[in-house]
Amino acid sequence: MFVESREAPEAKTQDLDEDAAHLASLGYKYEAQFKREMTFWGNVSLGFTYLSPVVGIYSLFAIALGTAGPPMIWSLVIVGAGQLFVAMIFGEVVSNYPVAGGVYPWSRRLWGRKWGWMNGWVYLAALLTTIASVAYGAGPYLAAFLGLESSVNATILAALVIIALATCLNLLGTGVLNKVAMLGLIAELGGAIVVGLWLIIGHRNHDLSVLFDSFGAGEGSDYFVAFAAAGLIGIFQYYGFEACGDVAEEVPNPGSTIPKAMRMTIYIGGAAAMFVCLSLILAVPDFGAVISGADSDPLVGVLMAAFGPVGYKVVLGVVLISFVSCVLSLQAAASRLTYSMARDGILPFSGLLARFSQKRHVPPYALLIAGIFPALVVIGSKISEDALVAIISFAAMGMYLGFQMVVLASLRARLKGWKPAGKYQLGRWGIPVNVMAMLWGVLGMINMAWPRTPEAGWFANYIVLISSIVVLGIGLLYLVLRKPHLKGDAPAADAIKGQPSTTGN
């Protein structure tokens, strides 16, 4: 169906020479900067721990189950299929442009300077707010693990500890990132399998038929509305595969390795998420109590009943490893994006943010941005929890906006004559897959922005849309006033054969 070249094995040094030559042909010199120390499974692990099925399912299980009942699990299948289309488009693009930073350089090459700047800005804002969101979400789990009372102060402290730990690990270099990401994958995947099997074998209260029974969820309205709302568990779950491409300059033979890693992230992450969700659903004793709100936290009840106090602490330990590795991967992606934009001279303080540690082979100041900004957001919750909600409401929407800006740029380029020439090609399926990825992304964003609680007031209902408009507005204002896209001489808009790269594009 798809064309993916297979080359005979060659010496490692020759592979690195070819990677360096390819990078040079794209306008970037590879001289003692990033080290290509990330293996295929390290790249998969980066995407997997960023996607983090344990973090996603554990964070949203109670809400999704209470909203739509057990059938909410099917949203994971639907969203996984939709995001697979996106992953295939990303694989083809990164195979052509294996440059650090992911969506920013891809958009810049496929469309132009302005589009690249806006995509970089949107995606960077989404990444930084997602780091804060994930770290903050780990607070209650760390408090429970330590036997502390869950409070705002405890949550903030826990989040800051996790951000600081992830930042320190990232500053140690790609080799450490590779190892820690693989450790996170093993711990999270192993934990998911062990916990899931234990629940299914010894603590199952239902058979598979419950997956087709809403148990009264969504009564009084169209069930599709309830299912779409619960489907946010899938929408928030399936991003992370793009992180495989953010570190393109740290992976040997990226044109072939990264597209495979992106797809593998979807396969393994999706299977793990489905298995975790299934085991939890079958172990819930009373769906009616969850749907009515009488049991607001079925997850804790299930785990305590199945594992007891000591076993519950062990499970929490695995969950915390998942949170740390997720923040680690998010920071890696954010720092490479920041560095990529700064290297092209289009960010404030680009000279500082583009500095590179020749000892650790990482951009230290870009990494610090990925630690300091999320920490400030977390600390800000002490002043106003509403402000925190407003900021992190943009996180998932920003991810999808960043995705779809690449997908749209790719479709536009194809229609204008772009012929992908990387090692991974979709061939004649390129346009159909591109259209499906575009349609899926638009539907996903509509679902995220849809108002669902009229009793809560207009601001609560439209906070996702409002936060997105604010971020886009700030980016556009900066673009118009400061014209950052005109700075630097990095290549742009060169995907379409014969199309000149102009300073204003």
C-alpha positions in Angstrom: 0.0 0.0 0.0 2.7 2.4 1.0 6.3 2.7 -0.3 9.0 2.5 2.3 12.6 2.0 1.1 14.8 -0.6 2.7 18.6 0.0 2.4 21.3 -2.5 3.1 23.0 -2.1 6.5 26.0 0.1 6.4 28.7 1.2 8.9 27.4 3.6 11.6 29.9 6.3 10.6 28.7 6.2 7.0 25.1 6.4 8.1 25.9 9.5 10.2 27.8 11.0 7.3 24.7 10.5 5.1 22.5 12.1 7.8 24.9 15.0 8.1 24.9 15.5 4.3 21.1 15.4 4.2 20.9 17.9 7.0 23.4 20.2 5.2 21.3 19.9 2.0 18.4 21.3 4.0 20.4 24.3 5.0 21.7 23.2 8.4 25.3 22.2 9.3 25.8 19.2 11.6 28.9 20.1 13.4 29.4 18.8 17.0 25.9 19.7 17.9 23.1 17.1 18.5 24.5 13.6 18.9 22.6 10.9 17.0 22.3 8.7 20.1 18.5 8.0 20.1 17.7 4.5 18.9 14.5 3.4 17.2 13.1 2.1 20.5 14.3 5.2 22.2 12.4 7.2 19.7 9.3 5.1 20.2 9.7 5.5 23.9 9.9 9.2 23.6 6.6 9.3 21.7 5.0 6.7 24.0 5.8 8.4 27.2 4.7 11.7 25.8 1.4 10.1 24.7 1.4 8.3 28.1 -1.7 6.0 28.2 -1.6 5.7 32.0 -1.5 9.5 32.4 -4.3 10.0 29.9 -6.6 7.2 31.1 -6.1 7.7 34.9 -6.7 11.5 34.5 -10.0 11.3 32.6 -11.4 7.9 33.3 -14.0 9.0 36.0 -15.3 11.9 33.9 -15.6 9.9 30.7 -17.3 6.9 32.4 -19.7 9.2 34.3 -20.6 11.0 31.1 -21.2 8.2 28.6 -20.9 4.9 30.5 -18.8 2.0 29.4 -19.2 2.6 25.6 -16.8 5.6 26.1 -14.0 3.1 25.5 -14.8 3.0 21.7 -13.7 6.7 21.5 -10.2 5.4 21.9 -10.6 3.3 18.7 -12.1 6.2 16.8 -9.5 8.8 17.8 -6.7 6.3 17.3 -7.7 5.7 13.7 -8.1 9.4 13.0 -4.7 10.2 14.5 -3.1 7.4 12.5 -3.9 9.4 9.4 -2.1 12.4 10.9 0.8 10.2 11.9 1.2 9.0 8.3 1.2 12.5 7.0 3.8 13.5 9.6 5.9 10.5 8.7 6.1 11.5 5.1 6.9 15.1 5.9 9.6 14.3 8.5 11.1 11.9 6.0 11.6 14.9 3.7 12.6 17.3 6.4 14.3 15.6 9.4 15.0 18.8 11.2 14.8 19.5 14.9 11.6 21.2 16.0 9.0 19.2 14.2 5.9 21.2 13.2 7.7 24.6 12.8 10.3 23.6 10.2 7.8 21.4 8.4 5.3 24.2 8.1 8.0 26.6 7.1 9.2 24.4 4.3 5.8 23.3 3.1 4.1 26.8 3.1 6.4 29.7 4.1 7.8 31.9 6.8 4.6 33.4 8.2 2.9 30.0 8.4 6.0 28.5 10.0 6.2 31.2 12.6 2.5 30.9 13.6 2.6 27.2 13.8 5.8 27.3 15.9 4.2 29.9 18.2 0.9 28.0 18.7 2.6 24.7 19.2 5.2 26.1 21.6 2.4 27.6 23.7 0.6 24.3 23.7 3.6 22.3 24.7 4.5 24.6 27.6 1.0 24.7 28.9 0.7 20.9 28.6 3.9 20.5 30.7 2.2 22.6 33.4 -1.0 20.6 33.1 0.6 17.2 33.3 2.8 18.2 36.2 -0.1 19.7 38.1 -2.2 16.6 37.4 0.5 14.5 39.1 0.1 16.4 42.4 -2.8 14.3 43.9 -1.0 11.1 43.0 2.2 12.1 44.7 0.4 13.3 47.7 -1.4 10.0 48.0 1.8 8.1 47.4 3.5 10.0 50.3 0.4 9.7 52.5 -0.2 13.5 52.5 -3.4 15.3 52.4 -4.2 16.5 49.0 -4.2 20.3 48.9 -3.4 23.2 46.5 0.0 23.7 48.2 0.9 20.0 48.1 -0.1 19.8 44.4 1.9 22.9 43.5 5.0 21.5 45.3 4.6 18.1 43.7 4.3 19.7 40.2 7.4 21.8 40.8 9.4 18.8 41.9 8.4 16.8 38.8 9.3 19.7 36.5 12.7 20.2 38.2 13.5 16.5 38.0 12.6 16.3 34.3 14.6 19.4 33.5 17.7 18.1 35.3 17.4 14.8 33.4 17.0 16.5 30.1 20.0 18.7 30.7 22.2 15.6 30.9 21.9 14.9 27.2 20.2 12.8 24.5 21.8 9.6 25.8 20.1 10.1 29.2 16.8 11.1 27.5 17.0 7.9 25.5 17.5 5.7 28.5 15.0 7.4 30.8 12.3 7.4 28.0 12.9 3.6 27.5 12.7 3.1 31.3 9.4 5.0 31.3 8.0 2.9 28.5 9.0 -0.3 30.2 7.6 0.8 33.6 4.4 2.2 32.1 3.7 -0.6 29.7 4.7 -3.3 32.2 2.6 -1.7 34.9 -0.4 -1.4 32.6 -0.2 -5.0 31.7 0.2 -6.3 35.2 -2.5 -4.0 36.7 -4.8 -4.8 33.8 -4.4 -8.6 34.0 -4.8 -8.5 37.8 -8.1 -6.6 37.5 -9.4 -8.8 34.7 -8.4 -12.1 36.2 -9.2 -11.5 39.9 -11.5 -8.5 40.2 -13.7 -8.5 37.1 -17.4 -7.6 37.9 -18.8 -7.6 34.4 -18.5 -9.3 31.0 -17.8 -7.6 27.7 -21.5 -6.9 27.0 -21.3 -3.8 29.3 -19.2 -2.1 26.6 -22.4 -1.7 24.6 -24.6 -0.6 27.5 -24.8 3.1 28.5 -26.4 2.2 31.9 -28.6 5.4 31.6 -25.7 7.8 30.8 -26.8 10.7 28.6 -30.5 10.3 29.4 -32.6 13.3 28.6 -30.5 14.1 25.5 -29.1 12.6 22.4 -26.6 9.9 23.5 -24.3 10.9 20.7 -23.8 14.2 22.5 -22.7 12.4 25.7 -20.5 10.0 23.8 -18.8 13.0 22.0 -18.1 14.6 25.4 -16.7 11.4 26.8 -14.7 11.1 23.6 -12.4 13.8 24.9 -10.6 11.0 26.8 -9.4 9.7 23.4 -8.7 13.2 22.0 -6.5 14.1 25.0 -4.9 10.7 24.7 -3.5 10.4 21.1 -0.9 13.0 20.7 2.8 12.4 21.4 3.8 10.6 18.2 4.9 13.9 16.8 7.6 14.2 19.5 9.4 11.4 17.5 10.1 14.0 14.8 11.0 16.9 17.2 14.4 15.1 17.8 15.0 14.3 14.2 18.6 15.5 14.4 19.3 13.1 17.2 18.1 9.9 15.4 20.3 7.9 13.0 18.6 7.4 9.5 15.7 9.6 10.6 13.9 9.5 7.2 13.2 5.8 7.7 13.3 5.4 11.5 11.0 8.2 12.6 8.0 7.4 10.4 8.1 3.8 11.8 8.4 5.1 15.3 5.4 7.5 14.9 3.2 4.6 13.8 4.5 2.3 16.5 3.7 4.9 19.1 0.1 4.9 17.9 -0.1 1.1 17.9 1.5 0.4 21.3 0.1 3.5 23.0 -3.4 2.8 21.7 -3.3 -0.8 22.7 -2.1 0.0 26.2 -4.7 2.7 26.6 -7.5 0.3 25.5 -6.3 -2.4 27.8 -6.0 -0.2 30.8 -9.4 1.4 30.2 -11.0 -2.1 29.6 -9.7 -3.5 32.8 -10.9 -0.6 34.8 -14.3 -0.6 33.3 -14.8 -4.3 34.0 -13.7 -3.9 37.6 -16.0 -1.0 38.4 -18.7 -2.5 40.8 -21.5 0.0 40.2 -21.8 2.0 37.0 -25.0 3.7 38.2 -23.2 5.2 41.1 -20.5 6.6 38.8 -23.0 8.0 36.3 -25.2 9.6 39.0 -22.1 11.2 40.7 -22.4 9.2 43.9 -19.1 7.6 43.2 -17.0 10.5 41.9 -13.6 8.6 41.9 -14.2 5.0 40.9 -10.5 4.6 40.0 -9.3 4.8 43.6 -12.0 2.5 44.7 -11.1 -0.1 42.1 -7.4 0.0 42.8 -7.8 -0.1 46.6 -10.2 -3.0 46.4 -7.9 -4.9 44.1 -4.5 -4.2 45.5 -5.0 -3.1 49.1 -3.1 -0.2 50.7 0.4 -1.5 50.0 -0.3 -2.6 46.4 -2.1 0.7 45.8 1.1 2.5 46.7 3.1 0.4 44.2 0.5 1.2 41.5 0.8 4.9 42.4 4.6 4.6 42.0 4.2 3.4 38.5 1.7 6.1 37.8 4.2 8.7 39.1 7.0 7.3 36.8 4.5 7.8 33.9 3.9 11.4 34.9 7.7 12.1 35.2 8.5 10.5 31.9 5.6 12.3 30.2 6.9 15.7 31.4 10.4 14.7 30.4 9.3 13.9 26.8 7.2 17.1 26.6 10.2 19.2 27.7 12.4 17.5 25.1 9.9 18.4 22.4 9.4 22.0 23.6 13.2 22.6 23.9 13.9 21.3 20.4 11.1 23.5 19.0 12.4 26.5 20.9 15.9 25.9 19.7 14.8 25.3 16.1 13.0 28.7 16.0 15.8 30.5 17.8 18.4 29.0 15.5 16.5 30.6 12.6 16.5 33.9 14.5 12.7 34.3 14.8 12.3 34.3 18.6 13.0 37.1 21.2 16.5 36.4 22.7 17.2 34.0 19.8 21.0 34.4 20.4 20.6 33.0 23.9 18.0 30.3 23.2 20.0 29.0 20.2 23.1 28.5 22.4 24.3 24.9 22.5 26.1 22.9 25.1 29.0 21.1 23.3 29.5 19.0 26.4 26.0 17.7 26.7 24.8 18.2 23.1 21.6 19.9 24.2 20.3 23.5 24.0 20.4 24.4 27.8 18.6 27.7 27.7 15.8 26.3 25.5 15.4 23.5 28.0 15.3 26.0 30.9 12.4 27.8 29.1 10.6 24.4 29.1 11.1 24.2 32.8 10.7 27.8 34.0 7.5 28.8 32.1 5.5 25.7 33.2 6.7 26.2 36.8 5.4 29.8 36.7 2.1 28.7 35.4 1.8 26.1 38.2 2.8 28.7 40.9 0.2 31.1 39.4 -2.5 28.6 40.4 -1.9 29.7 44.0 -3.1 33.2 43.0 -5.9 32.1 40.8 -7.1 28.6 40.0 -9.3 30.1 37.3 -6.2 31.5 35.6 -4.6 28.0 35.6 -7.8 26.5 34.1 -7.8 29.2 31.4 -4.2 28.6 30.5 -4.2 24.8 30.4 -7.6 24.8 28.5 -5.6 25.7 25.5 -3.2 22.8 25.8 -5.0 20.0 23.8 -6.6 22.5 21.4 -3.2 24.0 20.7 -1.8 20.5 19.9 -4.5 19.9 17.4 -4.1 23.3 15.9 -0.4 22.7 15.5 -1.1 19.3 13.9 -3.7 20.7 11.5 -1.5 23.6 10.4 1.0 21.0 9.1 -1.7 18.8 7.6 -3.2 21.8 5.8 0.2 22.9 4.6 0.9 19.4 3.3 -2.4 19.2 1.4 -1.9 22.7 -0.1 1.7 21.7 -1.2 0.5 18.5 -2.8 -2.2 20.3 -4.7 0.4 22.8 -5.9 2.7 20.0 -7.1 4.8 18.9 -4.1 6.2 15.4 -4.7 7.5 13.9 -1.5 10.9 12.4 -2.0 11.8 10.9 1.4 12.4 7.3 2.3 8.8 7.0 3.5 6.2 7.8 0.9 2.4 7.4 0.7 2.4 7.4 -3.1 -1.0 7.6 -4.7 -2.6 7.4 -1.3 -1.0 10.8 -0.3 -4.0 13.0 -1.1 -6.7 10.7 0.3 -4.8 10.2 3.5 -4.1 13.9 3.8 -7.8 14.7 3.3 -8.9 12.2 5.9 -6.3 13.6 8.4 -7.6 17.1 7.8 -11.3 16.1 8.2 -10.5 14.2 11.4 -8.6 17.1 12.9 -11.3 19.6 12.2 -13.9 17.3 13.8 -11.7 16.8 16.9 -11.2 20.6 17.3 -15.0 21.2 17.0 -15.6 18.5 19.7 -13.1 20.2 22.1 -14.5 23.7 21.6 -18.2 22.6 21.8 -20.1 24.3 24.7 -21.6 21.6 26.9 -22.6 23.1 30.3 -25.0 26.0 29.7 -25.7 26.2 33.4 -22.0 27.1 34.1 -22.1 30.4 32.1 -20.7 31.5 28.8 -17.1 31.8 29.9 -16.8 28.3 31.2 -18.5 27.0 28.0 -16.3 28.8 25.6 -13.0 28.9 27.5 -11.3 26.6 25.1 -12.3 28.7 22.2 -11.5 31.9 24.0 -8.0 30.7 25.1 -7.3 29.7 21.5 -8.3 33.1 20.1 -6.1 34.8 22.7 -3.0 32.7 21.8 -3.6 33.1 18.1 -4.3 36.9 18.5 -1.0 37.4 20.4 0.9 35.5 17.8 -0.6 37.4 14.9 -0.1 40.8 16.7 3.6 40.0 17.3 3.9 38.8 13.7 2.5 42.1 12.3 4.3 44.4 14.7 7.7 42.7 15.0 7.8 40.8 11.7 9.9 37.9 13.1 9.4 35.9 10.0 11.7 38.3 8.1 14.6 37.6 10.4 17.2 35.0 9.5 17.9 33.3 6.2 16.8 29.7 6.8 15.1 28.1 3.8 11.3 28.5 3.5 8.5 27.6 1.1 10.8 25.3 -1.0 8.7 22.2 -1.0 6.9 23.1 -4.2 9.3 22.7 -7.1 10.0 26.1 -8.8 8.3 28.1 -6.0 10.8 30.8 -4.8 11.5 31.4 -1.1 10.6 35.0 -0.6 11.2 37.0 2.5 7.6 37.9 2.9 6.1 34.4 2.5 
